Amino acid sequence: MDDTELAPLLAGCTRFPCPGAWQEPPFAERTVGGARYALVAVDPGLGALGLRRDDGSLWNLPEDGDPHLLNSGVTAFVAFNRAYEEAADEAAAYEGPGGDADDDEAEELAEQAADALTDALLERFEALDADAVADENAFWCIAAEELGYGMSA
């Protein structure tokens, strides 16, 4: 896939839960561990989002560390972004348990709602690209948990 084909696919991922500026084609490249990556988003001083040229997978490329898989391909990355956006909208619309609950009960109900949102999102992610969420410390797993934390905070 060349850069002009890739850019429109990524254009709708502007709510990707990571800071950084989306790049325009032709994408700059970085070689890490012998693999070439097209830098599709860059966060100066922190890292970049890179598309691996040999297989089309997307990786987090930290400035001072090893690459971490985000998604097995562009289609999965776009689908994850859509799922994340829907869950973020649901989390933002959450109004809490209502006025009849005492503080402890309200907190418990909010935590249950947050856990349910996180679990549902992780299940959806696993169905879309299991490799991307195989490690509980993977980017998308943490992003899902943080949505839930925001609901119950």
Summary of the structure (lengths in Angstrom):
residues: 153
radius of gyration: 17.5
end to end distance: 42.2
largest distance: 59.9
contacts: 443
relative contact order: 0.13
helix: 47%
strand: 20%
